[in-house]
């Protein structure tokens, strides 16, 4: 049993020592003339028909969309004809939707109905495959950032313009109105572009201590890289095997089948 306890102790020590997280925090901006960014970091577009709100707070930039129907009749979101566009490559917000037609000729499984004066929320995907860890440290400038505890941390910051940003993407949303009786539904498009305007290399400063993410700012997301994860898994396998051997040795031979 002492050997088992020793193996468990080694396992805890290995997992705590070989893994080290580095956090990168990105701020998104938009160069579009239409729309606003609220103090909470939400991107808002609206007209007399609808209000569309974007948030990206969280790990790997989850695309969180809120659509409010301003009309006194139902409004429909056509997710199959709505997409995110990165590097001219469009990815539908509803890639797995089934196709069938209702009485009005609409593919109902692709549509989300918003009742009058109501809203829906949708998080179709996250933005992944970032390579921030490949950016040389020499490209950053060191600044003092206030953290969520009121202290100051020395972090590394890199600013971007629309032209040199490592990420630029567009969101394209199709809404449908009408479609009663013999009337054909009218489509309405909301399009919004975004780009990374600031990148912060924060070392081990976690999201709960980084002020924008601690305040759940809608224009800020984070990416976490873990060093030593492969080594940790390899050592974990070794410890598990050693633990199994220890258990085998510790079992009373008379109790074996």
Order of alpha helices (4+ residues) and beta strands (2+ residues): alpha-beta-beta-beta-beta-beta-beta-beta-beta-beta-beta-beta-beta-beta-beta-alpha-beta-alpha
